[in-house]
Amino acid sequence: QVWTRFGEGFKATLIAAALAIICSLLVGTALAILRVQLKAVMRRRFEQFGNAGMALRALVLVLNTITRFCVEVFRGIPVVITIFFVWVGLSNVGAGDITVPLIGIEIPSLLYSLVIGLTIYNSVVIGEILRSGMEGLPPGQREAADALGLSTFSTLRLVLLPQAYRIMLPALISQLVVVLKDTSLGFIITYEEILRIAG
């Protein structure tokens, strides 16, 4: 029975870590692309659009401020607090276990509370890692893509992002290891991963 419980704990830890890693990478990549895109758009003047150009520039400035504020806030809040508040928030709205429609797998509320909490923190950190990687590339990369006629998004997707992943791989791997270790913070919401079972 002891080894069965340990096996359940390992399985719970690996499931939570895998889901959090996948979600953090997806959301972090999207956040990095959004921040780099907003910064590129802010350099434009939009003078040919007149008043609409001023409104568009103001909208971009507001979006940039909101994303930067969210990054600073979620990066500064301890992960255990984020997990706890996600769990409390989902409990208050009456969120229970979720059944995936096509597969029929039931996801416990404790699992997705933990995954969402880990994703919020780690996606912000991963987004900043990738953003700094893209902005640290030589400016000739972007200029060459512009000379080929690529759009800003195509430049990010085909030129900058693959290089940023390769350059920032050590930092990304370190952060993904942190995601695995942070699954142990599920104790705050009584999620039964390996350390809680072993304790």
Secondary structure, DSSP 8 states (H G I E B T S, - for coil): -HHHHHHHHHHHHHHHHHHHHHHHHHHHHHHHHHHHHHHHHHT---GGGTHHHHHHHHHHHHHHHHHHHHHHHHHHS-HHHHHHHHHHHHHHTT---EE-TTT--EE-HHHHHHHHHHHHHHHHHHHHHHHHHHHTS-HHHHHHHHHTT--HHHHIIIIIHHHHHHHTHHHHHHHHHHHHHHGGGGGGGT---HHHHH-
